Amino acid sequence: MSLLAFFESKGKVYKEGGVTTDAMVIVRQSGVTCVRLRLFTSSAAQAAADPYDYINNTNYTIPLAQRVKNAGLQFCLDFHYSDTWADPSHQAIPSPWTNNLSYANLVQQMLTYNSNSIAAFRAAGAMPDYVEVGNEITGGMLWPYGEVGSPSNNWSQLAGLMNAAIQGIQAASAGTSMPKIIVHISTGGNWNTTEWFFDNLTAQGVPFDIIGLSYYPFPGWQGTLAQLSNCLNNAANRYLKPVIVAETAFPWNNSYWTTNINGIVPSVTGQVQYVAALAPIVSGVSGGFGAGAFWWGTEYQSVSG
């Protein structure tokens, strides 16, 4: 729901049974229990110049998080640690952090930034229930310092950055419940890469509570539903931690994906069929470790430009 207020600012509304209603209330009444909001380090000037790519800073996100909590929903905060989108191909260091840049300074920045951010949400009555320390960090974060994978192998530095983030979250959580820490990578249908990542991360002793995996069923993306099931079950069995599908989606028409996806026709009906196929895979993860799934872009509507 990260762009909900952006779409509302464009005059868009959300309806249940034809009646305009707060979108947060609609999803809660429909059975959703938790809303995920991303957080960028963008400046006010960046957000004003390019809202779609930069608006999700603290000033924008805190009021949205308050709406999550006021609707009776849990709140998952997704740190991107970048001015704009972070993903497996993009993990750029925030521009305000690039002065006097060194690994030691980045570690301190991570501790301070995470502590200050969580403290700000807490003070606003919007304490996160879950925190993602990075978004789709399959190749690490804050490149090149925390980059992992060929040719980089900076696992100890990635661990140092993540540990600093978690320490900052802990510091800001003193006297209240610590949010559950999610580590989120992009390989929901690829057990080999998932095992590689979490074996290395756990060898570094980074503490976390939940494994998050993106899974998009589109051709050439993250594999089949059977491969997702294999990956989720293997992860649960190997690491003995809850697993979530941290991002998923399915197209509502065939304007882009023109062929069936996992045997399902891109359509509104197909979206329902996809959820019906996904849900038992997640809820059926061995050991009861299937914790849920987040639908990416729930709030999206078509706007001019």
Helices and strands as residue ranges (DSSP letters): H 4-9, E 15-16, E 19-20, H 23-29, E 34-39, H 44-49, H 51-54, H 58-70, E 74-79, G 95-97, H 103-123, E 130-133, E 140-141, E 146-149, E 152-153, H 155-172, E 180-185, H 191-203, E 210-214, H 225-239, E 243-248, H 268-283, G 286-288, E 290-295
